[in-house]
Structure formats: C-alpha cells, structure tokens
Amino acid sequence: MKAMLSTAPGGPSTLVLSELPSPTAGPGEVRIRVRACGVNYPDTLIIEDKYQFRPARPFAPGGEVSGEIDQLGEGVSDLKIGDHVIAMLGHGGMAEQVVTKAAKVFKAPANMPFDEAATFILTYGTSYHALKQRGTLKPGETLLVLGAAGGVGLAAVELGKAMGAKVIAAVSSEEKLALAKAHGADSGVIYPTGPFDKDGTKALAALFKDACGANGADVVYDAVGGDYAEAALRSTAWEGRFLVVGFPAGIPRIPLNLALLKNCAIVGIFWGAWTERDPQASQQNNRELVDFYTQGKIKPHISGRYPLAQAGQAIADLAARKALGKLVVMTDQ
C-alpha cells in the first residue's frame, strides 16, 4: 500500500510518499480501505513534533478517515467487511489502508459521501463538545465565533444555529463572511490582520462588541488565539463563557483581571482526551451529530480535494489558512 510518511521532524515538504506492506488487523481491530482522509490543524503540528503526543517514526499524519472495512480482527462482531465507516485515529490516515481499534470506528450515515464522512467527526465533534458540554450554549444566547470560515469554526456556526443561538461570525475577509452566513451565521464582522498593539487590541474589542450588541457575547468560540483572544474576551458578556479551541495565530497572553471583572469563565477544549475519558457521552454526541446531518442542519463544506501524492500540499494550504471549511485527501484520485 502507499502512504505519505513523516520520516523526520519538519514541515509538509518533508513528507515522503512510500510503499509499505499492508497492515493486519489484530484482536479487537479492523482494517479500513481508506477512501478519504480529513486534513486538520493537528496534522500541521504532529509532523513537526509540536503536538501533544509524538508517534514513533515513520508515521503517516491524518487523524480521521472514511472508507470500507476490508479485514476483521478476532472478536469483532458489531462490524462486517464492506461496512462504510468513519474512524478517529490520531495519526496514520494518509495511507491506502489503516488498522485501528473497532471501538474507534462507527458506521457512516447512509448516503454520506466518503469526502464528507472523512471531514465530519473531528470538527463537528470538537465544536459540539465545546458548545454543549463546555459552553452550555442555550437557545437565544449570542455566540461569537472567531475563525468562523475554518473547519471547526464553520462547524461551530452551523451547530450554534442548530442549537438556537444568535451566531456572529468573525472572519478575515468578505469571502469568508459570505461562507459563514451561507452556513447560518446571523451576522458577522471582518477583523484586521494582527498582531496588535494595546490600542489595536482595544479597537478590535470595540469591533467585536459592536457586532455582538450591548450585552456582549454569552459564548465566545476562539479557534484563532493570538492577540484576537484578549479582544474577544473583552467583548464577553457578564458570566459569559470563553472557549479556548486553538491557536493558529499564536498562544495568547490573557490579562486574567478581565475574567474577574466580567465574572466569566475561560474554558479549555480538549475534545480528543474527553472522548477517551467519557466515551458514552462522546457516542451520544456522535448520534446527535448524525441526526443534525440527516436533518440537513449541518453539512461539511469542502473547499479542496487532493490526491494522496499531494497530501503535503494539503497540509501546507491548511497551515497557510487557505482553507474555507475543510480540505480532504482522496486516496483514489
């Protein structure tokens, strides 16, 4: 089988398309013929040894895939060969075949295309856990989403609307704002390019406050970080919830007196660890996400499809923030 491998720490250009023996499913495992692999922000970090864990090399990046089961390990009874499935891997997905625990696999919704299936769980799972469990978003509340045209951000826009919130999309261009509005945002704001000095941060905060209204945002979904975080926190409502999701603009330095003055909560989102610690709640979230999908309330927006040989370019384009919604690697192209 072919796989796009990281053989040494480095950027996307260091990845090497290689030929490997087909893996074999062990007890409690399944082998998947990969048809599509979602490209996500952790892929940009894991190949540079900057992620929370470091797989032994060589390894393929790619944390979520869709495809068909083509081999069952001993003891697997709730899946069968030929099932169309979605799997969360951590890494290994940018390959023609992958082996994983059956517990990390579930059947794709009927008629869901492989590209949508491979871009579904990580972004929607992260955003739904953030809004539901961590942000306790309620109908009628105001949700401000930073990075609202990216993978997790666009998912947060759709889910916030499905959960009955007023959704404000914060993005960096008119094109991205149009996309967010097409996916349910009630209104939006276009923010300038950082970094910002003290006055710039206050001006950005005023921009966010104007967009959210006099009471501010009940929930802020921050998938950007950097200097944008403080400005967004300043626009948070009394007893609001500020959700820490990602840092493509850098890890922010937050003046904690702002949390005190607003009596608000700064809440971390580590969806992957949560799924391991509370698998039953995670599976319930997945079932609810599938219901949203079948009802037409959420649908992955895919702006780029790449063959396996160009997986490195897909990661590079994501790192350069060129993606609108999701990028996906298709192994059959």
KESEMAR-602656 format. One record per residue (C-alpha): residue number from 1; residue in three letters; x negated, z, y negated. Coordinates in steps of 0.1 Angstrom, whole numbers. Example, Ala and Ser with C-alpha at 12.3 -4.5 7.8 and 13.67 -1.06 7.14 Angstrom:
// KESEMAR-602656
 torba balum     X     Z     Y
     1   ALA  -123    78    45
     2   SER  -137    71    11
This chain:
// KESEMAR-602656
 torba balum     X     Z     Y
     1   MET     0     0     0
     2   LYS   -10    -4   -36
     3   ALA   -14    25   -60
     4   MET   -25    29   -96
     5   LEU   -51    57   -93
     6   SER   -69    81  -117
     7   THR  -104    84  -103
     8   ALA  -119   102  -133
     9   PRO  -105   120  -163
    10   GLY   -97    96  -191
    11   GLY   -71    75  -209
    12   PRO   -48    48  -194
    13   SER   -76    22  -194
    14   THR   -95    43  -167
    15   LEU   -67    38  -141
    16   VAL   -76    16  -112
    17   LEU   -52    -5   -91
    18   SER   -62     3   -55
    19   GLU   -53    -4   -19
    20   LEU   -46    28     2
    21   PRO   -33    34    38
    22   SER     5    41    39
    23   PRO    11    79    40
    24   THR    30    96    68
    25   ALA    59   120    64
    26   GLY    53   154    79
    27   PRO    78   181    89
    28   GLY   104   186    62
    29   GLU    92   155    43
    30   VAL   104   119    37
    31   ARG    85    88    28
    32   ILE   100    67     0
    33   ARG    95    30    -6
    34   VAL    91    32   -43
    35   ARG   111     6   -64
    36   ALA   107    21   -98
    37   CYS    87    50  -115
    38   GLY    96    65  -148
    39   VAL    69    69  -174
    40   ASN    68   103  -191
    41   TYR    48   123  -216
    42   PRO    31   144  -188
    43   ASP    16   112  -175
    44   THR    -4   108  -206
    45   LEU   -18   143  -202
    46   ILE   -23   146  -164
    47   ILE   -48   117  -163
    48   GLU   -70   134  -189
    49   ASP   -68   168  -172
    50   LYS   -48   182  -201
    51   TYR   -16   191  -182
    52   GLN    -5   224  -167
    53   PHE   -20   215  -133
    54   ARG   -48   192  -122
    55   PRO   -43   173   -89
    56   ALA   -73   165   -68
    57   ARG   -86   130   -74
    58   PRO   -80   103   -67
    59   PHE   -43   105   -75
    60   ALA   -16    83   -90
    61   PRO     3    95  -120
    62   GLY    41    92  -121
    63   GLY    64   122  -117
    64   GLU    98   106  -110
    65   VAL   107    77   -88
    66   SER   136    59   -72
    67   GLY   136    39   -40
    68   GLU   147    38    -4
    69   ILE   137    63    23
    70   ASP   118    44    50
    71   GLN   105    73    71
    72   LEU   118   108    80
    73   GLY    97   138    89
    74   GLU   106   162   116
    75   GLY   135   185   108
    76   VAL   150   163    80
    77   SER   187   159    88
    78   ASP   206   155    55
    79   LEU   189   122    46
    80   LYS   186    90    65
    81   ILE   165    59    65
    82   GLY   178    34    39
    83   ASP   192    60    16
    84   HIS   188    52   -21
    85   VAL   172    83   -36
    86   ILE   157    99   -67
    87   ALA   127   122   -63
    88   MET   108   145   -86
    89   LEU    71   145   -76
    90   GLY    48   159  -103
    91   HIS    25   130   -96
    92   GLY    20   102   -71
    93   GLY    48    79   -82
    94   MET    29    49   -94
    95   ALA    25    36   -59
    96   GLU    44    14   -34
    97   GLN    51    44   -11
    98   VAL    51    82   -16
    99   VAL    57   112     6
   100   THR    74   143    -7
   101   LYS    95   173     4
   102   ALA   130   164    13
   103   ALA   141   193    -9
   104   LYS   129   174   -39
   105   VAL   149   143   -31
   106   PHE   186   136   -37
   107   LYS   208   106   -33
   108   ALA   212    84   -63
   109   PRO   247    79   -77
   110   ALA   265    49   -63
   111   ASN   257    16   -81
   112   MET   229    32  -102
   113   PRO   201     6  -106
   114   PHE   166    16   -95
   115   ASP   152    14  -130
   116   GLU   179    38  -144
   117   ALA   176    61  -114
   118   ALA   138    64  -120
   119   THR   143    74  -156
   120   PHE   172    98  -151
   121   ILE   163   133  -139
   122   LEU   132   143  -158
   123   THR   145   135  -193
   124   TYR   182   145  -188
   125   GLY   172   175  -166
   126   THR   148   188  -193
   127   SER   173   182  -221
   128   TYR   203   196  -203
   129   HIS   184   228  -193
   130   ALA   173   231  -229
   131   LEU   207   228  -244
   132   LYS   227   245  -217
   133   GLN   207   274  -204
   134   ARG   182   280  -232
   135   GLY   200   268  -263
   136   THR   236   279  -252
   137   LEU   249   250  -272
   138   LYS   286   254  -279
   139   PRO   313   228  -290
   140   GLY   314   224  -327
   141   GLU   279   236  -333
   142   THR   253   215  -352
   143   LEU   224   202  -332
   144   LEU   193   187  -349
   145   VAL   171   166  -325
   146   LEU   136   157  -335
   147   GLY   122   126  -318
   148   ALA   157   115  -312
   149   ALA   148    80  -301
   150   GLY   123    91  -274
   151   GLY   131    97  -237
   152   VAL   140   134  -239
   153   GLY   152   132  -275
   154   LEU   177   104  -268
   155   ALA   189   123  -237
   156   ALA   195   153  -259
   157   VAL   215   132  -284
   158   GLU   238   120  -256
   159   LEU   241   154  -239
   160   GLY   247   172  -272
   161   LYS   276   148  -279
   162   ALA   289   152  -244
   163   MET   288   190  -249
   164   GLY   309   188  -281
   165   ALA   282   193  -307
   166   LYS   277   176  -341
   167   VAL   244   157  -335
   168   ILE   219   150  -362
   169   ALA   191   126  -351
   170   ALA   157   129  -368
   171   VAL   135    99  -363
   172   SER   107    79  -379
   173   SER   124    45  -386
   174   GLU   157    27  -392
   175   GLU   154    10  -358
   176   LYS   152    44  -341
   177   LEU   180    58  -361
   178   ALA   203    29  -352
   179   LEU   195    35  -315
   180   ALA   203    72  -318
   181   LYS   236    65  -335
   182   ALA   244    40  -308
   183   HIS   240    68  -282
   184   GLY   262    92  -300
   185   ALA   245   108  -330
   186   ASP   269   116  -358
   187   SER   243   110  -385
   188   GLY   206   111  -389
   189   VAL   175   115  -411
   190   ILE   143    94  -413
   191   TYR   113   116  -417
   192   PRO    79   105  -432
   193   THR    47   104  -413
   194   GLY    27   136  -412
   195   PRO     5   156  -413
   196   PHE    20   175  -443
   197   ASP     6   200  -468
   198   LYS    26   230  -479
   199   ASP    47   211  -504
   200   GLY    52   183  -480
   201   THR    65   207  -453
   202   LYS    90   222  -478
   203   ALA   101   188  -488
   204   LEU   107   178  -452
   205   ALA   126   211  -446
   206   ALA   148   201  -475
   207   LEU   154   167  -459
   208   PHE   165   184  -427
   209   LYS   187   209  -445
   210   ASP   205   182  -464
   211   ALA   211   163  -431
   212   CYS   224   194  -413
   213   GLY   246   208  -441
   214   ALA   247   241  -460
   215   ASN   247   263  -428
   216   GLY   218   246  -412
   217   ALA   213   237  -375
   218   ASP   226   260  -349
   219   VAL   202   245  -324
   220   VAL   170   226  -331
   221   TYR   156   205  -303
   222   ASP   120   199  -311
   223   ALA   103   172  -290
   224   VAL    77   164  -317
   225   GLY    59   196  -327
   226   GLY    30   194  -352
   227   ASP    39   200  -389
   228   TYR    75   189  -382
   229   ALA    82   221  -363
   230   GLU    79   245  -393
   231   ALA   101   222  -414
   232   ALA   128   221  -387
   233   LEU   126   259  -382
   234   ARG   132   263  -420
   235   SER   165   243  -415
   236   THR   177   265  -387
   237   ALA   210   284  -392
   238   TRP   214   322  -391
   239   GLU   210   333  -354
   240   GLY   201   297  -346
   241   ARG   180   287  -315
   242   PHE   148   266  -319
   243   LEU   139   249  -287
   244   VAL   102   242  -280
   245   VAL   102   210  -259
   246   GLY    70   190  -266
   247   PHE    40   184  -289
   248   PRO    32   147  -293
   249   ALA    24   154  -330
   250   GLY     2   184  -320
   251   ILE     8   221  -312
   252   PRO    24   237  -343
   253   ARG    14   269  -361
   254   ILE    47   287  -369
   255   PRO    50   314  -395
   256   LEU    69   340  -375
   257   ASN    84   356  -406
   258   LEU   108   326  -406
   259   ALA   122   337  -373
   260   LEU   127   372  -387
   261   LEU   144   360  -419
   262   LYS   168   338  -401
   263   ASN   174   363  -372
   264   CYS   168   332  -350
   265   ALA   153   327  -316
   266   ILE   123   305  -307
   267   VAL   128   294  -271
   268   GLY   104   277  -248
   269   ILE   115   250  -224
   270   PHE    96   246  -191
   271   TRP   121   227  -170
   272   GLY    98   220  -141
   273   ALA    89   257  -135
   274   TRP   126   266  -139
   275   THR   137   242  -112
   276   GLU   113   260   -88
   277   ARG   125   294   -98
   278   ASP   162   287   -98
   279   PRO   168   257   -75
   280   GLN   206   265   -72
   281   ALA   212   263  -109
   282   SER   190   232  -111
   283   GLN   210   215   -84
   284   GLN   242   224  -103
   285   ASN   228   209  -134
   286   ASN   219   177  -115
   287   ARG   255   174  -102
   288   GLU   269   178  -137
   289   LEU   245   152  -150
   290   VAL   257   127  -123
   291   ASP   292   135  -134
   292   PHE   283   127  -170
   293   TYR   267    94  -158
   294   THR   297    83  -137
   295   GLN   320    91  -166
   296   GLY   299    69  -189
   297   LYS   288    97  -212
   298   ILE   251    93  -205
   299   LYS   230    62  -196
   300   PRO   192    58  -197
   301   HIS   181    33  -224
   302   ILE   151    14  -211
   303   SER   130    -5  -236
   304   GLY   102   -16  -214
   305   ARG    97   -26  -177
   306   TYR    61   -31  -164
   307   PRO    47   -42  -131
   308   LEU    25   -17  -112
   309   ALA    -6   -36  -122
   310   GLN     3   -28  -159
   311   ALA    11     9  -153
   312   GLY   -18    19  -175
   313   GLN    -4    -2  -204
   314   ALA    30    15  -199
   315   ILE    13    50  -203
   316   ALA    -6    37  -233
   317   ASP    25    24  -250
   318   LEU    43    57  -244
   319   ALA    13    77  -259
   320   ALA    14    54  -289
   321   ARG    51    63  -294
   322   LYS    62    27  -290
   323   ALA    90    35  -266
   324   LEU   126    35  -276
   325   GLY   142    56  -249
   326   LYS   124    51  -216
   327   LEU    96    30  -201
   328   VAL    96    23  -164
   329   VAL    71     8  -139
   330   MET    87   -16  -113
   331   THR    67   -19   -81
   332   ASP    85   -52   -71
   333   GLN    75   -71  -103
